[in-house]
Amino acid sequence: MESQIEPAPRVWIRPRWAGVVCWVAASTLVAWTGTRVGGLDYGPVVQLIAFTPYVTAGAFAVALAALLLRRRAAGVVALLTGAALVSLVAPRAVPDSDRGDGGGPRIRVLTMNVLAGAADPDAILALIDAQDVDVLALQEHTPTLDAALVAGGIGGQLPYAQTNPEEGTSGSGLYSRHPLSDGGTHRAPSPSPVAPYLGHSASFATVVVPGAQPLLAESVHPMAPWSPWASDEWRTDLTMLTPATPDGPVRMLLGDFNATLDHSPLLGLLETGYRDAAAVDGSGLAGTWGPYAGALIPPVTLDHVLVDHRVRVESVDVFGLQGSDHRAVLAVLTLPPA
């Protein structure tokens, strides 16, 4: 009689490399979370920290992979760091029940980085018209684009202007449907990477809206952290931005901040009394830069409209802008009454 040999039971063999990979990934998440919470965004970390929302999602993928590989401790660490990152990122994707005070007239403000004047002027004018814009802020504004906008009839829609168009990326501008007063231009202290002899300029003015308190508006464009060696200048520009005056004049900063709500200098500016309109609206994760030239860079939120609590945020929308690597941000706001 032939004897039957029972097959040996299958044994789950964990690859030797699994533990190393899982712990490297989990440790990276811990370091990332510590950097974000501790405001340690310096040097090469500045660019990386902009992608925190993507890392947040990736943390749960790491946790799942570690648990499937039976690396439970690493999986739990990844899960906990993911939860911590969610607590930091998720609020900007949830509409705030407190949208601000308001009570006065409503205005529609639009900001856009026009990529050293390369944005299509006809597209800009069409967007102004379609969205019934009251205040327009431009960054990287140039004389050529300014002339094209004037020739295209921007004065008929936004007859008041405080502009400082310059060649390269340092120019700025404000256009308004309502009268402007006390306008001017000041310049960031750091040099521009394109024009080393100039820092980016910021055009500012008081927007006089009938029935509302005067609104001090400023088109801002801090230096980009284009290399690890530029991070100090980037931080200086952000920390030098005009702080909020919640017990004084009503202020609004709008433009390309070259920073997300995960960067400590921008968070410090918010602590002076500003609120990010997109975060209040629940659209704070909408990407406003990249990828528009085939680069393998996921979109990040660099363009913002900041207002204080006396301004009510009604809505925020993002629009593509032909010729620019940024998208335009439109915020509908209700101002405090006069």
HELIX and SHEET records of a PDB file:
HELIX    1   1 ARG A   16  GLY A   38  1                                  23    
HELIX    2   2 VAL A   45  ILE A   49  1                                   5    
HELIX    3   3 THR A   52  LEU A   68  1                                  17    
HELIX    4   4 ARG A   72  VAL A   89  1                                  18    
HELIX    5   5 ALA A   90  ALA A   93  5                                   4    
HELIX    6   6 PRO A  121  ALA A  130  1                                  10    
HELIX    7   7 PRO A  143  ALA A  151  1                                   9    
HELIX    8   8 ILE A  154  GLN A  157  1                                   4    
HELIX    9   9 PRO A  228  ALA A  230  5                                   3    
HELIX   10  10 SER A  231  THR A  239  1                                   9    
HELIX   11  11 SER A  264  LEU A  270  1                                   7    
HELIX   12  12 ALA A  277  ASP A  281  1                                   5    
SHEET    1   A 6 TYR A 160  ASN A 164  0                                        
SHEET    2   A 6 SER A 172  SER A 176 -1                                        
SHEET    3   A 6 VAL A 135  GLN A 139 -1                                        
SHEET    4   A 6 ARG A 106  ASN A 113  1                                        
SHEET    5   A 6 ALA A 328  THR A 334 -1                                        
SHEET    6   A 6 ARG A 312  PHE A 319 -1                                        
SHEET    1   B 6 LEU A 180  ARG A 187  0                                        
SHEET    2   B 6 SER A 201  VAL A 207 -1                                        
SHEET    3   B 6 LEU A 215  VAL A 220 -1                                        
SHEET    4   B 6 VAL A 250  ASP A 256  1                                        
SHEET    5   B 6 ASP A 303  ASP A 308 -1                                        
SHEET    6   B 6 TYR A 274  ASP A 276 -1                                        
END                                                                             
